[in-house]
Amino acid sequence: MSARTRFSFGAQVLIGMASGLALGVLARWLGSTAIGETAHTVGQIFVQLLKALVPPLVFTAIVASVAALRTLENAAALVSRTLLWFAITALIAVAIGIFLGLAIQPGLHASVAAGAAKAPGTTGSWLDFLKGLVPANALGLGASTTVTDGVASTAVSFNVLQVIVAALAVGAAAVRIGEPGEAFLAFNASALAIFRRLLRWVIALTPIGSAALIADALVRYGWDALSSLGAFAIAVYTGLAIVLLLVYPAILIANGLNPLRFFAGAWPAIQLGFLSRSSVGTLPVTEEVTERRLGVPQAYAAFAVPLGATTKMDGCAAIYPAVSAIFVAQFYGIPLHLGDYGLIAFVSVIGSAATAGLTGATVMLTLTLSTLGLPLEGAGLLLAIDPILDMGRTAVNVAGQALVPTIVAKRAGILDETVYRHSPLAIGAEAVA
C-alpha cells in the first residue's frame, strides 16, 4: 500500500507542516544556518513554481471565462456584485482595524526606537491605478533593478492586473469576431487544460513546500522582534482573527452556507497563503479550491479570483493600514479626527486597486499615510516584524478572495451546493496524481 493511499492529501500537508515546525525549532536550537538556507531554498523553489504558472493560467482562464460568460445572462450583474462584496467586506475589516487601533493604542505602548524610522523605498500612489491598468506588453511583464551594497540586480516580474486586462481584451475580441475566433478559443481551452494539469503536479508538492516554508519562517524571523511592538502585533492579529473567524462565518451563515464547509474547502489555499506570504503565488490554488471544492462555476471563478488576488486584500489593504496609520499617529503624537478615519476607510476600500500593480502591504500603508499627511518614515518603524504579520495578513487575503466568489455565486443561484457540502478533504484524487 502506497503512502498516498494511507494518508489523504490534507494529512500529508499537516505532516509536512509539523515536520517543518520541528525542523525550524531544531535549527534555531542548534544555531544551524545550513538547515535554514536549505529550507529557504526549497520553499522559494516551491513558491516560484506556483508563480510561474500564474500568468499563463490567469490569461487562458480569463479568455475561457469571457467565452463562457456568453452563456450566462447575468454576467454583468456578477461583476457588479463581486465588486460590491469586495467593498462591503473591506469596509467591515477597516472598521475593525480602526476600532482596535483606538482601543489598544499600539503607538503609545511601543518601545521601538525612533531612529528606526525611515521612508520605505517603494510607496503607493493614486496614479499607480491608471498605470497598472495599461499593459506595458502583451504578457504584463516588467523588470526592476535594485542596488544592494553597490551590486545591481535585475528581476523580472509580472503584473497580474495587466494580465487580466490583456486577457479580457483578447477574449472579447475572439468572441466578437465570431467564427474566425473559434479556433483560437479551442486552442486556449486546450492550453488551459494543460496548465491546470501542471498546477496539479505542483500542488502535489505542497507537503514538501509547506515543511520548507514553515521551517524557513521560524529560522529566519522567529518571534524576538515582537517584544518592542507587541501591542501593535496583538492589534493586527486580533483584527485578522475577528475577520477570519467571526465576520466571514457570519456572512456565510447569513447566506445559508456552512462556515465549516467553507474553511474545509478553502484550507489548502489559506494555509499556503500563510506560509508563502504571497496572494499571487497562492492564486492558482485559490482558484482551484474555489471551483473544485466550493462549487463556484469555472466561468465566473476564472474572472473573480484573479481580480480578487490583485484588489481584494482585507488583511493587507484594510486591517493592517488602519492599525498602522493609527499607530504612526499615536507614536508621533499627531491627533486624528473623524474625517481622518473616514479617509482611512476610503483608502482601504478603494486604494487596493490603486496599488494593484505593486506588491506588499507597505505600499498600501504608505498610500494611507500620504493621504492622511502622516510621516512616511513611520512605516520604517514596523518593518522589523512585517514578515511575521504578513503571514496572517496573506491568509486573510486569500480567505476573502475565495469567500466573495462563493457568496456571489450563492446569491446568484449558480453555486453547486452539492460540491460545497460534500467536497473531499483533498483537492481531488487527480490533484495529486
N, C-alpha and C positions, 0 to 999 in steps of 0.2 A: 504494500500500500504506500503510495507516494505521500510526501509531506503536504502536497496541495490537497490531497483527499482528506487527510487527517485534520487539517486546520483550514478554516474558512479564511477568505482574504482579509476580513476585518480582524480576525485573531492574529494573522500574520503581521498586520500593521501594529497591533498592540504589542506583540512580542518584539517587533523592531524598535518601537518607542521605549519599551522597558530596557532593551539591550543598550540603546543609545544613552539612556539615563545612567545606567550602571557604568558604561564606558566613560561618560563625561565625569562622573564622580571619581572614578579610578584615576583618570588623567589628572584631575586637579589635585588629588591626594598625592600622586607620585610626582607631580610637577613636570609631567612629560609633555614636551612640545610636539614630539613626533606623532603621538596619538591625536592631538588636536589638529595638526596640519593635515593628517590623513583624513580625519572626519570632515574637515572643511573642504578638502578637495573632492571627496566622494559626494558630499552634499551639494556642492556647486555644480558638479557634472550632472547630477540628477535634475536640478533646477534648470540648468542650461538646456537639457534635452526637452523639458517641457516648454521653455520659452522658444526654442527653435521651431516648435510645432504651432505656435500661436499665430504668426502671420498667415501661413497657408490655410490653417484651419478656419480662422476668422474670415478670410477672404472667400474661400469656397463655400463656407456655411452660410454667409450672408447673401452671396449670389443665389444659392439654392433657396434661401429663405425668401428673397424677393420674388423668385419664380413661384414658390409655393403659396405666397400670400395672395396670388391671383385668385386662389380658390376660397379665400377667407373674406366674407363680406364685411367683416368688422375690423379689417386691418388698420384703418386709420384710428378707430376707437382704441385698439390695443396699444398703439403707440402713445396716444394721449394719456391713457390710463396708466401706462408704465411710468411716464414722466411725472404724472401726478403723485403716484405712490412713492417714487423716488423722493419727491419734495416732502410728502407727509412724514415719512419715516425719518428723513434728515432733520425736519423741524422738531420732531419729538426728541431725537437724540441730542440736538444742540440745546434744547431747553433743559434736559437732564444735566448736560455738561455745565451750563450756566449756574444751575441750582447748586451743584456740588462744588463748583468753584467758590461760590459765595458762602456756602455752609462750612466747608473745610478750611477755606482761606490758605491755600498751599503757599502763596507768596510770602505770608507772614511767618511761616514755620520752616523756611528753608535755611540751611546752613551753608549753601553753596557760596563760594567766593565771588564777589562782584567782578573780579579780574577775569573770570571765565567767560564773561560776556563778550561776544564778538558776532558781527554780522555774518550769516552763512553765505557761502559762495553762490548758491542758487536761490533765487527769490521768485515769487509769484507776481503776475501782473494781469490786469484785466484784458490787456491786448493779446495775451497768450491764447485766449479763447479763439479769436479770429485767426491767429497764426496757426493754431493747432488744427483748425478745420480744413485748411487748404493743404492737400498733399504736396510735398516737395518733389515727389516722384511717384511712380505707379505703385511702388511697394511700401511707401511710407517709411523709408529708411533714412537715417540721419547719422552723422558722425560728429563726435565731440572729442576735443583734445584737452587733456589736463596735464598740469606740470606739478610733479611732486619731487622735492629735493633736487630741483634742477633737471629732472628727467621727464621728458614729454612722452605721453602715451595717448594713443588714439583708439577710441572704442566706437563700434558701430552698433546702433540701437534702432528700434522701430517704434513708431508712434501708432498705437492701436486705434486712436480716434481717426487718424488719417487713413488707415487701412479700412476702417468701417465706411468712411465717406467714399473712398475709391470703389469699394465693393458694391455699395448701394448704387453708385452711378453706373458701373458696368452691368450689374444685374438689371437695372431699369432699362438700360439701352438694349440689352439682349432680349428682354421681354417686348420692348416697343417695336423692334424691327420684325417681329413675328417669326415666320418660318426660317429665315436665314439664321436666326439666333438659336434655334432648337438644337443644332449640332453642338454649339458651344455649351449650352446648358447641360446637354447629355455628358459632354466631356467633364464639365465642372462637377456633375454628380458622381462620376467615376473617381475623380481626383479626391472629392470629399470622403468617399468610402475608403480610399487608400490611406488618407491622413488619419482617419478615425481608427483604422487598424493599427497604424503606427502608434497612435496615442495609447491604445490598449496595451501594447507591448511595453511602453514606457511606464504606464500605470502599474504593470506587474512588478516593477522595481521599487514601488512605494515603500515596502517594508525596509529595504536596504537604505533608501533615501531618507526615510524617517529616522532610522537609527543614526545615520551620519549627521543629519541636521540638528537633532536634539543634543547629541554629544558635542557638536561644534558650538552650539549656543551656550552650553554650560561651561565649556573650556574658555571660550572667547570673551564672554560677558560676565558670567557669574551673577552675583547679586550684591557685590560690595558697594557699587556706586549708588545703590538705593538709599543708603543711610542719610546722605545730605539732602535728598529730595524725596524723602519718604512720604510726606503729606501729599505732594504732587502726584506721585505714583499711585498712592491709595485712591486719590480722587479720580484719576483716569481709569484705573482698573475697576473701581466701583461703578463708574458710569458705563463702562463696557459690559460689565456683568448685568446691570439693570436692563440695558437694551437687549442683550442676547438672551437672558433667562427670564425676563418679565415682559418687556414690551413686545418682542417678536412672538412669544407664545400667546399673549393676549390678542394680538392681531390675527393669529391663526385661528384661535378659538372663536373669535368674533365672526370669522368667515367659514366656520363649520369644519375646520381641519384640525386633526390631532397633532399637537406640537411634538409629541414623542416620535411620531412617524416622520415628521419633517427633519428633526435632528438626526434620526437614524439614517435617513436618506442622504442628507447633506453632509454627514460626518466626514467622509473621505476628503471633501473639499475644504471643510472648516479646519480639520487638523493639519492638512497640508499648508493651508494659508498661515496657520500659527507657526509652523516650523520653518517654512520657506521665507516668510515675511514679504511675499510678493503676490498681489492680486492678479497681476498679468501672468506670472508664472503658473498660478493655480487655475487660470481661466479655462484651459482645456478640460480639467477635471470638474470644475464648477458646471460647465455646460453639459458634460456627460451625466453627472448625477441629477441635474435639473430635468433632463429629458428622460433618462432611463430609470431613475429611482423615485422621482417626484411626479412624473406623469405630465410634464409640460410638453405640448406639441413641439416637434423639432423646428417647424417653420417659424414659430414665434420665439422659441428659446434661442435660436441662432442669431436673432436680432437683439433680444433683450439682455442676454447675459454678457456679450461683449460690450454693449453700451454701458451696462452696469459696472463692468470692470474698469472703465475709464472715468465714469462720472458718479457712481453710487458708492460712497465711502463714508458710512456712518461712523466708523472708528477714526479714520484719518482726517476727514473733512468736516466732522460735526463735533463729536465729543472732545477730541484732542485739541483742536484750535480754540474751542470755547474755554476749556480749563486752562490752557496755556496762556491765552490772552489775559485772563483774569489774574493768573499767576504773575505775569510780567507787570501788569498794572500795580498789583499789590507790592511786588518786590521793589519797584521804583517809587512807590508812594503816589501814584497817579490815580485820581478818583475817576471812576466810570459812572455814567449816568444812564437813565433808562434808554435814551436814544442810542447809546453805545451798545447796549445789549441787543437792541433791535438790529444794529449793523452786524453784530456777531452772527445773529440768526440769518440775516440776509446773505452774508458771505458764505455761510455754511451750506445754505440751500442752493445758491446759485454759483458760488465760487468754485465748486469742484469741477464744473465744466470749464472754467477759465484756466484751470491748472491741469486739464486732462492730457495736454501734450507733454507734461513734465512728470517727474516722479518724486515720491517721498512726501510725508506729512509735513516736513519742514517747509516745503514750498507753499502748502496751504496755510501754514502758520504765518509765514512772512506776509502773505496776502492779507490775512486778517489783521496783523499788527500794523501794516502800512495803511490799511483802510481806517483804522482807529487812530492813527497818528502816534502809536506807541513805538518805542525804540526797537529797531530790528535786532540790535545787539542782544536783546533779551532772549532771542531764540538760541543763542550760543550757550546760555545757562543750562539748557535742557538736553544738550547733545550727549552728555555722559551716559544717560540712561535711555536714550532714544531706541537702541536696538531691543532692549527689554520691553519697552512699551509697544514697539512696533509689532511684536508677536501677537499681543492681544488685539491691537487695532486691526491688523490684517484679518484675523479670524472673524471679527465682527463684520468687516467689509464683505468678506466672502459669503457669510451667512445672509447678509442683506441682499447680495447680488443673486442668491438663489431664492430668497423669500419673495421678493417683489414679483418676478415672473409667475411664481406659484400662486400668489394671491390674485393677480390679474387674470390668469388662466381660469382659476376657480370662479371668479365673479363673472367671467365671460362665458362660462359653461363649456369650456374646451379642455379642462383638466381631466386627464384619465385617472379617476379616483380609485380604480381598481389597482393600478400601478402604485399610486400613492399609499394605499392601505396595505399592500402586500408585497412591496419591493423587498428583494433579498438583502441580506446583510452585506453582501459584496456588490460591486458594480454589475456583476453578472459573471456567469461561468466563462463566457467568451472573453471577458475583460482581462483575465489573467491566463488566457490560453497562449 
